[in-house]
Amino acid sequence: MDEREQKILDAAIRVFTRYGYKRTTMNDIAAEAGIVRQTLYNSYGSKEDVLRAGIRYFSDTLLAETQAAVDTAPDLAAKLDALFAHMILAPFDMMSAAPDAEDIVEGFNTAGRCEIAEANSRFEALIAGMIAPYARNFETAGVKIADMPAFIRSSAHGYKHSSLTREALVGLLEILKVSVLRLAGAA
């Protein structure tokens, strides 16, 4: 990705967050990026294309930050804390600050399903690497290690979407963390 594309996508994320998906126009994105509309159209043919690219860019950035934090964490508990801080709490905080959060989520769901599915797969691969050293303990507990990454990711995402407050979300993530640690034999 070149510098211009990064500038456009940073601007698009800010505008989508500010106005929601439906109310955002290509003119809004171009103005925020400091470019003319035709330059935006030269890179992206539609608002949906910008949204898909923005989701990919946001998830790539989030995944890289999460991976870096997980890689430096000393144990599974700290790795789970880092995972939840980056993958769940940071996006929750961003969406909580957005006035049209429901519209953003709806836009993500309609225009970016494939991008979101790909991002979920990459997060699950990261989780699989985190818990791989504990495979025997999971299996001994009667849990298939192959099922755990999707379980952890989907549980955490479900909590993010259903929690009304950050405090409630943090509490649910703590329960998930304790459960995973016990199954892993790391608690």
C-alpha positions in Angstrom: 0.0 0.0 0.0 1.4 3.3 -1.0 1.3 6.5 1.1 -1.7 8.0 -0.8 -3.8 4.8 -0.3 -2.9 4.8 3.4 -3.9 8.5 3.7 -7.3 7.8 1.9 -8.0 4.8 4.2 -7.1 6.6 7.4 -9.5 9.4 6.2 -12.2 6.9 5.3 -12.1 5.3 8.7 -12.4 8.6 10.4 -15.3 9.7 8.2 -17.1 6.4 8.5 -16.7 6.6 12.3 -17.9 10.2 12.4 -20.9 9.9 10.0 -21.7 6.2 9.7 -21.7 4.2 6.5 -25.0 5.4 5.0 -24.3 9.2 5.5 -20.7 9.1 4.3 -20.1 10.2 0.7 -17.1 9.9 -1.5 -16.9 13.7 -1.3 -16.6 13.4 2.5 -13.8 10.9 2.2 -11.9 12.9 -0.5 -12.2 16.1 1.5 -11.0 14.4 4.7 -8.0 12.9 2.8 -7.2 16.3 1.2 -7.6 15.0 -2.3 -10.1 15.7 -5.2 -12.9 13.2 -5.6 -11.6 12.0 -9.0 -8.3 10.9 -7.3 -10.4 8.9 -4.8 -12.3 7.3 -7.7 -9.0 6.5 -9.5 -8.2 4.3 -6.5 -11.6 3.1 -5.4 -14.6 2.7 -7.7 -17.3 3.0 -5.0 -17.9 3.7 -1.3 -18.2 -0.1 -0.8 -14.8 -0.5 -2.3 -13.4 2.1 0.1 -15.2 0.4 3.0 -13.8 -3.1 2.1 -10.3 -1.7 1.7 -10.7 0.2 5.0 -11.8 -2.9 6.8 -8.8 -4.8 5.4 -6.4 -2.0 6.3 -7.9 -1.6 9.8 -7.8 -5.4 10.5 -4.3 -5.7 9.1 -3.1 -2.9 11.4 -5.0 -4.3 14.4 -3.6 -7.8 13.7 0.0 -6.5 13.5 -0.4 -4.6 16.8 -2.0 -7.6 18.4 0.7 -10.0 17.2 3.4 -7.6 18.5 1.8 -7.4 21.9 1.2 -11.2 22.1 4.8 -11.9 21.0 6.2 -9.9 23.9 3.8 -11.2 26.6 5.5 -13.6 29.0 2.7 -16.1 29.5 -0.7 -17.2 28.3 -2.6 -14.9 30.7 -0.7 -11.9 29.5 -1.1 -13.1 25.8 -4.9 -13.3 26.3 -4.9 -9.8 28.0 -3.0 -8.4 25.0 -5.3 -10.2 22.5 -8.5 -8.9 24.2 -7.0 -5.3 24.6 -6.2 -5.0 20.9 -8.8 -7.2 19.3 -11.9 -6.4 21.4 -11.4 -3.4 23.8 -9.8 -1.0 21.3 -12.5 -1.5 18.7 -15.2 -1.4 21.4 -13.8 2.0 22.6 -13.7 3.3 19.0 -17.3 2.2 18.3 -18.5 3.6 21.6 -17.2 7.0 20.6 -18.9 6.9 17.2 -22.3 8.6 17.1 -23.6 6.2 14.4 -22.0 3.0 15.5 -25.0 0.8 14.5 -24.8 2.2 11.0 -21.1 1.5 10.8 -21.6 -2.1 11.9 -24.4 -2.5 9.4 -22.2 -1.2 6.7 -19.4 -3.6 7.7 -21.9 -6.4 7.6 -23.2 -5.7 4.1 -20.2 -4.4 2.3 -17.4 -6.2 4.1 -18.5 -9.7 4.9 -15.6 -11.3 3.0 -13.0 -8.9 4.5 -14.4 -9.6 8.0 -14.3 -13.3 7.5 -10.7 -13.1 6.3 -9.7 -11.0 9.3 -11.5 -13.5 11.7 -9.5 -16.3 10.1 -6.2 -14.5 10.7 -7.1 -13.7 14.3 -8.0 -17.4 14.8 -4.6 -18.4 13.4 -3.0 -16.0 15.9 -5.0 -17.6 18.8 -4.1 -21.1 17.6 -0.4 -20.2 17.9 -1.0 -18.8 21.4 -2.6 -22.0 22.7 -0.7 -24.6 20.7 1.7 -25.3 23.5 -1.3 -26.3 25.7 -2.9 -28.7 23.2 -2.5 -31.8 25.4 -4.2 -30.0 28.4 -7.1 -29.0 26.3 -7.5 -32.5 24.9 -7.2 -34.0 28.4 -10.1 -31.7 29.4 -12.2 -33.0 26.6 -11.9 -30.0 24.4 -10.6 -30.2 20.8 -7.8 -27.8 20.4 -8.8 -27.1 16.8 -12.2 -25.7 18.1 -10.7 -23.3 20.6 -9.5 -20.4 18.3 -13.0 -20.0 16.8 -14.6 -20.4 20.3 -12.3 -17.7 21.8 -12.7 -15.3 18.9 -16.4 -15.7 18.5 -17.1 -15.5 22.3 -15.0 -12.4 22.6 -16.6 -10.7 19.6 -20.1 -11.7 20.9 -19.3 -10.0 24.2 -18.1 -6.9 22.3 -21.3 -6.6 20.4 -23.7 -7.4 23.3 -22.0 -5.4 26.1 -23.5 -2.1 26.9 -20.6 -0.8 28.9 -16.9 -1.3 28.9 -17.0 -2.6 32.4 -19.4 -5.3 31.5 -17.2 -6.3 28.5 -14.1 -6.4 30.7 -15.9 -8.7 33.2 -17.0 -11.1 30.5 -13.5 -11.2 28.9 -12.0 -11.9 32.3 -14.4 -14.9 32.7 -13.3 -16.1 29.2 -9.7 -15.7 30.1 -10.0 -17.6 33.3 -11.9 -20.4 31.5 -9.2 -20.7 28.8 -6.4 -20.6 31.4 -8.0 -23.4 33.4 -8.6 -25.6 30.3 -5.0 -24.9 29.3 -3.7 -25.9 32.7 -2.1 -22.4 33.0 -4.2 -21.1 35.9 
